[in-house]
């Protein structure tokens, strides 16, 4: 019989493993999905469907709480940052860059988390070790961006979109932690409401930029359809729910530790499944990113 502490540790490890697998592979899944579905429409359909399924599942498990006006307003803001920007801009950016590049840019999220906590949330000034990590991460992103652009592999526009997606995710994470106590909804219901609203925002964005003109059901492939449903189940329902639970029940550094492995998984799957180029420069940038995350989330000294 597990003690309460052992059960908590087991749940933390299980959630971390699911997040590692789900989000580490979502970059290549997104790459396959947008071969047939326009980016914002794909992200919108993915999140609306995930939100409905997740809320229905929560309801069947006996969670019959209905969102309040405050829940709707908070979710509207949270969805803009963590779905419309983080999901929609990521998908749009991946039209122009390799999935491995996107994984490495998102892998630098802890850098922005630490800086944001210090500059805007009153957290202590980063230690020298963490500043070293910030510098390493910045160097890794610069090396990767210059190399990929000079080789004609990635465009600066795509890199900018993914950077904005990363900043959206960081902002949404801070907002979620600050306002988590204002709702009586479960983590699952909060995730579902955010995904549903964010999905509608993505669909509206896709409509505004004219993506419907470039979409045809006849051109949809089995691979893109499978990738879309993979993103619904793993990239949305499972990963978001586990991530929010970790944010509320562990230290932030534990919750974002998936960023250690996302760049490696993203680069490896891009090479293995999509034939994306991986040379010494890409490997160096990947190592710098992973190493920077290690320094950034390390315990503060002094």
N, C-alpha and C positions, 0 to 999 in steps of 0.2 A: 504494500500500500504506500503510495507516494505521499510525502508530506506536502503541505500547502506551498512551501518554498520550492520543492522539487517539481511540483506540478506547474508552478509559474515559470520556472526555468525551461521546462520542457515545452511549454506553450510559446515562450519567447523564441526558442531555437526553431520550433516548427514554423512559426510565422516568418522568421528570417529566411529560412530555407525556401519557402514558397515565394517570398519577395525576390530573392536572388535569382531563382529559376525564371519566374514570370517576367520580371523587368529586364533581366539580362538578355532574354530572347525576344523582347517586344520590338527591338530595333529592326531585326531582320524580318519579323512578321509584318511590321508596318511597311517595309520596303516591298514585300510581296503583295500586300493588300492594295497599295496605291498604284499597282500596275493596272488594275481594272477600275478601282473606285477613286474619284477625286479626293484629295486629302481631307478637306473640311467635312465633306459629306460622309466620308468613311469614318472619321472621328465622331461625327454626330450620330450616325447610325449605331456605331459601336457603343457609345456611352448611353444613349437613350434606351437601347435594348438591355444593356447591363443594369441600368438603374431600375427599370421595371422588374426585371427578373430578381434582382437582389431585394427590392422592397417586398415583392410577393413572397419570397422565401422567408423573410423576416416575419411577415404577417402570419404565414402558416405555422411558424414556430411560436406563436402566441404574443408577439410584439405588436400590439394594436394601437400604439401611440400615433396620433396624427400630428403633422408639422404645424407649429404655431406661425403667426405672422413673423416673429423674430427668426424662427428657423428658416423660413423662406428668404428673408432678407439676407441673413448670414450666408446661406447656401448660394444665393445669387452672386455674391462677391467671391466666395470661395471657388465656385465653379468657373468664374471668369479667369482666375489665375491658374487653377490646378487642372482645368479641362480645356477651356478655349485656348489659352496661351500654351500651357504645358503639353497638351495633346494635339490641338489643331496646328499650332506653329511647328511642332516637331514633325508632324506628318508632312506639312507643306515644305519644310526645310529638307526633308529626305527625298524630295523630288530632285534636289540639286547636289546632294552630297551622299557619300557612302554611309551605310548603316554603322560601320565601325567608327567613322568620324563622329557621327551623332552620339554614339555610346560614350566616346571619350569626352565630348563636350559636356554631356549630362553627368559624367563621372566626376566633374569638377564642382558639382553642387555643394559639397561640404565647405568648399572655399567661400562661397557666397553666404552659406549659412553662418559660418563663424564671423565673417565681416559684418553681416547684417545684425547678428546678435550683439556685437560690440558697438556698432555705430548707431543703431536705432532701438535696441531693446534693453540697453543698460547693463549688458553682460560685461565682465572684466575684460580688460585689454588682452588680446592674444599674447601668449608667451613667445619667446624667441624661437622656440622649436616650431610653434605654429606659424610664425612669420616666415620661417624657412620653408615650411610646407606650402604656404601661399605663393612664395616666389617660385618654387619648383613647379607647382601647378600652372602658374601663369606662363612659365617658360615652355612647358609641355604643350599648352594650347597654341602659343605663338608658333612653335616649331611645326606642329601639325597643320595649322592653318596656312602658313607660308608654303610648306611643302606640297600640300594637296592642291592649293591654288596654282602654284608654279607648274605642277605636273598636269594641270588641266583636269584633275580628278574631281575636285569639289569647287563650287563657286562661293565667292564671298557673301553673296546674298543668302545662300543656304546656311552658311555658318552663322550669319547674323540671326536668322530666324530661329535656329536651334539654341543660340545663346539667350534669346528672348524667352524661349520656352523654359530654359533652365531658371531664369530669373523669376518667371511666373510661378514655377514650382516652389521656389524658395519663399517668395512672398506669401503664397497660399499656405505653406507649412507654418509660418509664423502666425498668420491670421487664425489658422485652425487651433493652434495651441492656446492663443490668447482668449478665444471665444468658446472653447470646448465646454466650459462649465455652464454656459447659458442655455443649454438644451437638455430636454429629458429624453431625446431620441437616443437609441443605441448607436454604437459605432457603425453597425451594418446599415441602419436606417439613414444615418447622416451621410454615409458614403453613397447610398442609393439616390438620395435627394440631390446631392451635389452632382453626381454623374448624369442624372436625368436633365437637370437644368443646364449643365455644361454642354450636354449633347444637343439640346435645342439651340444653344448659342452657336455651336459649331455649324449646325444645319442652316441657321440664319446667315452666318458668315459665308458659308459656301454659296448660298443663294445670292447674296449681295455681290460676290465677286464673279458670278456667272458660271459656277461649276456644273450646273445641271446641263448646260449646253455641250459639255464634254463627256457626258455620261450616257452610256447605252447598255442596256441589259444584255444585248447580244454579244457584247465584247467582254463580259465578265467570265473569268476563267475559274476552274475548280480550285487552283492553287490560291488565288486571291480570296475566294469565298472561304476556304479553310483557314487562311490567315486571319480573316476578319473575325470568324467565330473563335479562333484561338485568342485573339485580342479581347474579345468580349468576356470569355471565361477566365483566362489567366491574367491578361494584362489589365483588366478592369475589376471584375468582381472579386477575385481572389487577392490580387496584389494590393488594390486600394484598401480593402477591408483590413488586411494584415498590417499595412503600413500605418493606418490611423490607429489601430489598436496598439502598435508599438510606440507611436508618438505619445499616447496617453498613459502607457503602462511601463515605459522604460526611459532611460536617459536618451536625449536627442542623438547623442553620438552612437548609441546602439541602433536606433531606428534608421539612421542614414548609413550604417555600415555596409549596406548592399552596394554602395558606391565603390567599395574596394574591388568587387568582382565584375560589376557591369561592364567596364571598359574591356576587360579581358574576354568575357563571354561575347560581347558585341562584336569585337574584332575577329574572334575565332569563328563565330557563326557566319559573319559576312564573308570571310575567306572560304569557309567550308561549303556553304550553301549557295552563295551568290558569286563566287569567284572574284571577290574584291581584292585589290592589290594590298599586300602586306610586305613591306620592305623594312630595312634596318631603321629608317627614320620613323616609320609608323610604330615599330616596336619600342623605339626609344621614347617617343612621345607617350605611348601607353604606360611604360614603366614610370616615367616622371609623374604622370597623373595619379597612378596607383600609390606611388611613394608619397606624393604630396598629401593625399587623403589620409594616409597613415599618420603623417606628422600633424595635420590639421586637427584630427579628432583625438589626438593623444591628450593625456591628462596635462593640465596646466602645471607649470613649475614656477614657484615663487610668486 
